[in-house]
Structures are given as C-alpha cells and as structure tokens.
Amino acid sequence: MPLRVRLTIWFGILTGAVAILVALITYMGHVRAHYEDVDRRLADVGQTYVAASEAGSAESLGIGHPALAVRLYDPSGGIVGASEDAGLIPPLEPRSIIADPAGPAYDWITTLLPFSLIDIERADGAFGIVHDTGGDRWRLYVAPLDQDEGYVVTGANLDRLDNSLTLFRTLVVVLLTIGGIVTVGGGWILAGMALKPVANVTSTAAAISHERAFDRRVDVESSDEIGRLAATFNEMLDNLEETYRRELRFVGDASHELRAPLTAIQADLQLLQNHPDMTGEMRGQIVTSATGEIRRLTLLVNDLLALARADAGLGLDLERIELDRVLLDAMNEARGLAGGREMEITELTPVMVDGHRDRLIQLLIILLDNAIKYTPEGGRISAALRETPRGTEISVSDDGVGIPEEDLPHIFERLYRADPARSRDPGGTGLGLSIARWIADQHSAEIEVESTVDVGTTVAVIFPHSDSDDR
C-alpha cells in the first residue's frame, strides 16, 4: 500500500476518532442537560406541593405552573385537582409509577456520560414516562403528599424537546460525515504535499540507477526533516560519485598493471615458441625475465586480495604481542633488500600491544621497502620504537628523494605513486601504502607522513595507549 494512502488513512482515522469523541461528548452533554433540566423543574414543583401539604397550606398554592401540568390525586388514585392543561396527561396510576419508576428520558448513548450535569432532589418521588394518544412522550414526577393525603403529579410534554434533539442528532451525524469527507480529502492533499520531496528523492534515485548519472542531485527546498533528508541524500551521492570514480580509476589502473606483466610473459613465451633452437644462455635470460614478471604479477594479485579483504570489512584476530620483536624481525627481513643503504634502529622500547604479528610485519616491510626504493645507494634508513604522550610510535625515516607536498594527500590511494618515485619503482604495485593504511586501521593506529623533496621522509605509525600496555 502506498505511503500516501497509509498516511491518509491514519490521518483520517485519528482525526475522525477525535471528531467523533468531541461530537459524542457534546451531544451527550447537550441532551443530558436538557432532559435533566426538565426533571429538575418537575421535581422542584412537585416538592413545593409536598412541602405545602406538610405545612397545611397546599390549597393556597393553587393548581398550575408555567410549562408544566399538575394533578393532585387522593389516596385511592382519584383526581382531586388539576391545572388547566393537565387533561393532556394520559391516564395513569400514581402508585404504579412509584412502585416501578422509569429510567432517564434520554437515549442510551447519553447514559454513557458518567456524571450528571444538574443536581435533582427527587426526595420520596419517582419519575415515569407515559405516551398519549398522539404518541407524544410525557415525563412525570410522582410524589406522595404528607399523611397519606394522596399524590402530586407534575408532567411535561417531551414532544418538542424530542424533536429538537432528534434534529440535533441528525445534524451531528451530517456534520461528522461532511467533516470526514473533508478530512480524508485534506489528508490526501496534505500527504501529497508532504511526500512531494520524498517523491523527488525517489525519482532522482531512479534516474541515477537507470542512467548511472551520479552527477545529479536532489533539490533542497526546505530546512525541515525532508530537507535534511534531501541534503543527506546529496551527501551520500557525493560520496558514491567519488567512490565510483575512484573505483573506475582503480580498475583501469589495476588492468594496466596486470596487463604489463602478462604482456611481457606472453612475449617471452612467444619468443621461445618461435625459436625452439635458441641457445641455452638466451633461453635462460627469457625464463628469468618471465619468472620475474610472474613474481611481480603474484605480488600484485596478493595485494589486490588483501585490499579485497579490507573492502569486505573482514577484521583481524588480535592478540598480545611484543611490538619490539616485530620491528626487529621486519628490519632483519628488510636488510636483504637494502643493497648499499645503511639500516639501523635508533631507539627500541620494549612494548606489548594487541595486534596481528604477521600483518604488522607486513606493514613495516611496506614502509621499509618504500624507504629503500626511494633512497639512493649510500643513503641511510632508520627505525625507532618509542612511547609518546599520544601512544606507542614506530617510525621509519630515510634521506631519500622525498615526496612533493602536492602528492602527500594522495599517497595512500590505491595505485597512486608520486612522479619522482615511478621511475625508481618499476616492480612496485602502487598498493603497498593502501594495505599499510588498512592494517593500521585494524589496530586503531594512525599513520602520519612528513616529507621534504631531496631531504627525506618519515612515516610514523602511532598505536593508542591501552590499560593493558605492559611488558
């Protein structure tokens, strides 16, 4: 069911329920007040005759009361006095009304109102209802006179009041019906207006999905919740567009990187196939070249798999390890790649951290390998492990070619290599620092780079302090 229909239904139900409740309370209060007012006047006049009878002056009151009919009965039920219009009251037996009084004169709906609006002193009297020959209802109040002298009956014709309240009830139903139609129609219109920005977001999203037009944006027309939704959606589109373009660039670069060694291997194999009588020395050179390209291809695939693991959100299982031992193992492994470069550890503080030993060694090898590649022979590469106010820091420094300032923000992007470094890294994949960043993130560590062209580079990995850091 569309959201607009659901909102209209719920709006109509809620508004209708409130309107019906208000109408019912208004109707019950109005009806009850009118009928209880009649009962109060009947009881007041009846009690007046009873009080006069007790004082011995009932005859001095005369018979009659404005808008009411009054009859006096003897103990046997015979009429001994009546007002001018009392003859309209149907024949009745006072004693039967006292023995079996009638309920309220109003309808059953009004009885749902849990309290009376008018105080009625009925004393020893009782109320009854009778119908005349014309079908009109009469509301009666019967009270016994003092010393069993008879009964006083006061009555009021309810025909005019019944008709008036019937018209009022019909008017309430008609108004509720009209109000319900207006409410549902208004709810439909308001829901459409409220959901228009959502429809705009939906249509924009559908257009982007069908056309792959990531440059499209939703118009932000207000600062309310829908406006904030549209703004958030636009921010998401900005991120998606950036990610999409970065992935396209990454796929293109990866394809290029994969094509180069595959082309070289294919050329070597084609050469061997076309010259089966090639000498052993030349054949060995071709095999060595193909083996090197295969090694480069294997390294690239392994790096891509590592980044795929990072993109999949797969974490590392951490355990307590000796970080100083990790640095020593990484330095020993990197020394075999150093060539004529000097490598040393300038500071080594024993530290225990929660980490993944193999991945941390991989991170340090990446940093040391970069330092070796971009440092000329005879240069110096140093590493240090120390405690700082910010946390445990491992740093790798070199006095190599450095990185231009404009390239520093991009060095952790996949397949990105600064121009001065490309010529010095023919076998690299351009993925090492991206993998290093992922490994650092898995350890809640930060990587900071400081570099000056022709002076050198320092890369620091800072691990946060933890309550369990001890040796």
ChimeraX attribute file (.defattr): number of C-alpha atoms within 10 A of each C-alpha:
attribute: neighborCount
match mode: 1-to-1
recipient: residues
	/A:1	5
	/A:2	6
	/A:3	11
	/A:4	19
	/A:5	14
	/A:6	13
	/A:7	18
	/A:8	21
	/A:9	15
	/A:10	14
	/A:11	19
	/A:12	22
	/A:13	15
	/A:14	12
	/A:15	17
	/A:16	19
	/A:17	13
	/A:18	12
	/A:19	16
	/A:20	16
	/A:21	12
	/A:22	12
	/A:23	17
	/A:24	18
	/A:25	16
	/A:26	13
	/A:27	18
	/A:28	20
	/A:29	16
	/A:30	15
	/A:31	24
	/A:32	23
	/A:33	16
	/A:34	16
	/A:35	18
	/A:36	19
	/A:37	16
	/A:38	22
	/A:39	25
	/A:40	18
	/A:41	19
	/A:42	27
	/A:43	25
	/A:44	18
	/A:45	20
	/A:46	27
	/A:47	24
	/A:48	15
	/A:49	27
	/A:50	23
	/A:51	15
	/A:52	16
	/A:53	20
	/A:54	13
	/A:55	10
	/A:56	11
	/A:57	13
	/A:58	16
	/A:59	11
	/A:60	9
	/A:61	11
	/A:62	12
	/A:63	17
	/A:64	18
	/A:65	14
	/A:66	5
	/A:67	10
	/A:68	19
	/A:69	23
	/A:70	26
	/A:71	23
	/A:72	24
	/A:73	20
	/A:74	17
	/A:75	16
	/A:76	12
	/A:77	14
	/A:78	13
	/A:79	14
	/A:80	11
	/A:81	17
	/A:82	19
	/A:83	16
	/A:84	14
	/A:85	13
	/A:86	19
	/A:87	12
	/A:88	14
	/A:89	23
	/A:90	13
	/A:91	10
	/A:92	13
	/A:93	12
	/A:94	25
	/A:95	18
	/A:96	11
	/A:97	20
	/A:98	18
	/A:99	9
	/A:100	11
	/A:101	17
	/A:102	15
	/A:103	11
	/A:104	17
	/A:105	22
	/A:106	17
	/A:107	12
	/A:108	10
	/A:109	12
	/A:110	18
	/A:111	14
	/A:112	11
	/A:113	14
	/A:114	7
	/A:115	9
	/A:116	12
	/A:117	14
	/A:118	14
	/A:119	10
	/A:120	16
	/A:121	12
	/A:122	18
	/A:123	13
	/A:124	12
	/A:125	21
	/A:126	22
	/A:127	24
	/A:128	21
	/A:129	18
	/A:130	18
	/A:131	15
	/A:132	13
	/A:133	9
	/A:134	7
	/A:135	9
	/A:136	15
	/A:137	21
	/A:138	21
	/A:139	23
	/A:140	30
	/A:141	30
	/A:142	29
	/A:143	27
	/A:144	27
	/A:145	25
	/A:146	16
	/A:147	9
	/A:148	9
	/A:149	14
	/A:150	20
	/A:151	27
	/A:152	27
	/A:153	27
	/A:154	32
	/A:155	29
	/A:156	22
	/A:157	21
	/A:158	18
	/A:159	14
	/A:160	11
	/A:161	15
	/A:162	17
	/A:163	11
	/A:164	13
	/A:165	17
	/A:166	13
	/A:167	12
	/A:168	15
	/A:169	17
	/A:170	12
	/A:171	12
	/A:172	17
	/A:173	14
	/A:174	12
	/A:175	14
	/A:176	17
	/A:177	13
	/A:178	11
	/A:179	16
	/A:180	19
	/A:181	14
	/A:182	13
	/A:183	19
	/A:184	20
	/A:185	14
	/A:186	15
	/A:187	21
	/A:188	20
	/A:189	14
	/A:190	16
	/A:191	18
	/A:192	18
	/A:193	13
	/A:194	13
	/A:195	16
	/A:196	14
	/A:197	20
	/A:198	17
	/A:199	13
	/A:200	15
	/A:201	21
	/A:202	13
	/A:203	13
	/A:204	18
	/A:205	20
	/A:206	12
	/A:207	14
	/A:208	16
	/A:209	11
	/A:210	9
	/A:211	9
	/A:212	12
	/A:213	13
	/A:214	19
	/A:215	11
	/A:216	15
	/A:217	18
	/A:218	21
	/A:219	14
	/A:220	19
	/A:221	12
	/A:222	12
	/A:223	11
	/A:224	10
	/A:225	9
	/A:226	18
	/A:227	17
	/A:228	14
	/A:229	17
	/A:230	23
	/A:231	19
	/A:232	14
	/A:233	17
	/A:234	19
	/A:235	13
	/A:236	12
	/A:237	20
	/A:238	16
	/A:239	13
	/A:240	14
	/A:241	17
	/A:242	13
	/A:243	12
	/A:244	14
	/A:245	13
	/A:246	14
	/A:247	13
	/A:248	12
	/A:249	14
	/A:250	16
	/A:251	14
	/A:252	13
	/A:253	17
	/A:254	19
	/A:255	11
	/A:256	12
	/A:257	18
	/A:258	17
	/A:259	13
	/A:260	14
	/A:261	22
	/A:262	17
	/A:263	12
	/A:264	16
	/A:265	21
	/A:266	13
	/A:267	14
	/A:268	19
	/A:269	15
	/A:270	11
	/A:271	14
	/A:272	16
	/A:273	11
	/A:274	10
	/A:275	11
	/A:276	9
	/A:277	9
	/A:278	13
	/A:279	9
	/A:280	9
	/A:281	9
	/A:282	11
	/A:283	17
	/A:284	12
	/A:285	12
	/A:286	18
	/A:287	16
	/A:288	13
	/A:289	16
	/A:290	20
	/A:291	13
	/A:292	16
	/A:293	19
	/A:294	16
	/A:295	14
	/A:296	21
	/A:297	21
	/A:298	14
	/A:299	16
	/A:300	22
	/A:301	15
	/A:302	12
	/A:303	18
	/A:304	18
	/A:305	12
	/A:306	17
	/A:307	18
	/A:308	12
	/A:309	13
	/A:310	18
	/A:311	10
	/A:312	9
	/A:313	10
	/A:314	10
	/A:315	13
	/A:316	13
	/A:317	10
	/A:318	13
	/A:319	12
	/A:320	13
	/A:321	16
	/A:322	17
	/A:323	23
	/A:324	20
	/A:325	16
	/A:326	18
	/A:327	21
	/A:328	15
	/A:329	14
	/A:330	21
	/A:331	21
	/A:332	12
	/A:333	14
	/A:334	18
	/A:335	17
	/A:336	8
	/A:337	13
	/A:338	22
	/A:339	13
	/A:340	13
	/A:341	16
	/A:342	15
	/A:343	21
	/A:344	12
	/A:345	15
	/A:346	11
	/A:347	14
	/A:348	17
	/A:349	14
	/A:350	14
	/A:351	17
	/A:352	18
	/A:353	22
	/A:354	17
	/A:355	22
	/A:356	18
	/A:357	18
	/A:358	10
	/A:359	18
	/A:360	19
	/A:361	20
	/A:362	17
	/A:363	22
	/A:364	23
	/A:365	21
	/A:366	20
	/A:367	23
	/A:368	27
	/A:369	18
	/A:370	18
	/A:371	27
	/A:372	26
	/A:373	19
	/A:374	23
	/A:375	23
	/A:376	17
	/A:377	14
	/A:378	12
	/A:379	18
	/A:380	20
	/A:381	24
	/A:382	19
	/A:383	23
	/A:384	18
	/A:385	23
	/A:386	17
	/A:387	16
	/A:388	12
	/A:389	8
	/A:390	10
	/A:391	15
	/A:392	23
	/A:393	20
	/A:394	23
	/A:395	22
	/A:396	21
	/A:397	22
	/A:398	27
	/A:399	23
	/A:400	23
	/A:401	20
	/A:402	22
	/A:403	24
	/A:404	14
	/A:405	12
	/A:406	9
	/A:407	13
	/A:408	13
	/A:409	9
	/A:410	13
	/A:411	19
	/A:412	20
	/A:413	17
	/A:414	23
	/A:415	21
	/A:416	19
	/A:417	21
	/A:418	16
	/A:419	11
	/A:420	14
	/A:421	15
	/A:422	14
	/A:423	11
	/A:424	13
	/A:425	14
	/A:426	10
	/A:427	16
	/A:428	18
	/A:429	22
	/A:430	23
	/A:431	23
	/A:432	27
	/A:433	21
	/A:434	21
	/A:435	23
	/A:436	22
	/A:437	18
	/A:438	22
	/A:439	22
	/A:440	20
	/A:441	15
	/A:442	19
	/A:443	20
	/A:444	12
	/A:445	19
	/A:446	14
	/A:447	18
	/A:448	11
	/A:449	16
	/A:450	14
	/A:451	20
	/A:452	15
	/A:453	14
	/A:454	13
	/A:455	12
	/A:456	21
	/A:457	22
	/A:458	20
	/A:459	19
	/A:460	21
	/A:461	23
	/A:462	23
	/A:463	23
	/A:464	17
	/A:465	14
	/A:466	11
	/A:467	5
	/A:468	10
	/A:469	13
	/A:470	10
	/A:471	9
